Amino acid sequence: MATLNITYDGMSADVPVELDRPVSDTDVRRIAVELIRSGGVPGMHLSQLRDETFQHYAVDRFRGARGEERIYLRPKVPFGAR
């Protein structure tokens, strides 16, 4: 079991996801779109969300204190850019 944190349009939510295998960043973006379209993300139900919505989002992966997988899907930010 992994936790997917999705940040979109000023909102952020954690969603538990069952992953049978390691997934690519592209898969994470696709899963997020499907979850939001289906109403599976608390506070985010957008049935008309476009397939490419998260195309330019960053995917970060971490392990929690107990070894659990945490995946963050977030907008890229310009910190440190010139």
C-alpha positions in Angstrom: 0.0 0.0 0.0 1.3 3.4 -0.9 0.0 6.9 -0.2 -0.4 9.2 -3.2 -0.5 12.9 -2.3 -2.0 15.0 -5.1 -1.7 18.8 -5.1 -4.0 20.5 -7.6 -5.6 24.0 -7.9 -4.6 25.0 -4.4 -5.8 21.8 -2.8 -3.9 18.8 -1.5 -5.1 15.3 -0.5 -3.7 11.9 0.4 -5.1 8.8 -1.2 -4.2 5.2 -0.4 -3.4 3.3 -3.6 -2.7 -0.4 -4.0 0.3 -0.9 -6.3 1.2 -4.3 -7.5 4.6 -3.2 -8.9 6.7 -0.1 -9.1 5.0 2.5 -11.3 6.5 5.1 -13.6 5.9 8.8 -13.3 3.6 8.6 -16.3 1.6 5.9 -14.5 1.4 8.1 -11.4 0.0 11.0 -13.4 -2.5 8.7 -15.2 -3.7 7.2 -11.9 -4.2 10.6 -10.4 -6.4 11.7 -13.3 -8.5 8.6 -13.0 -8.8 9.0 -9.2 -9.9 12.6 -9.5 -12.4 11.8 -12.3 -14.0 9.1 -10.3 -14.3 11.1 -7.2 -11.7 8.9 -5.3 -9.8 11.9 -4.0 -11.4 13.7 -1.0 -12.4 17.2 -2.0 -11.5 16.8 -5.7 -14.1 15.4 -8.1 -13.6 16.8 -11.6 -15.2 14.4 -14.1 -14.0 16.4 -17.1 -10.3 16.5 -16.0 -8.1 16.4 -19.1 -5.7 13.5 -19.6 -2.7 15.8 -19.8 -3.5 17.8 -16.7 -0.5 16.6 -14.8 1.9 16.2 -17.7 4.3 18.8 -16.4 3.9 18.0 -12.7 6.8 16.7 -10.6 6.6 13.2 -9.0 8.5 12.8 -5.8 8.9 9.5 -3.9 9.8 9.0 -0.3 9.8 6.3 2.4 8.0 7.1 5.6 9.4 6.4 9.1 8.0 2.8 9.0 9.1 2.2 5.4 5.8 3.0 3.8 5.9 4.4 0.3 4.8 8.0 -0.2 4.4 9.5 -3.7 3.8 13.2 -4.2 2.4 14.7 -7.4 2.8 18.4 -7.3 3.3 21.4 -9.6 6.9 22.3 -10.4 8.0 25.5 -8.6 10.5 28.1 -9.8 12.5 28.3 -6.6 16.1 29.0 -7.3 15.4 29.8 -11.0 17.0 32.8 -12.6 
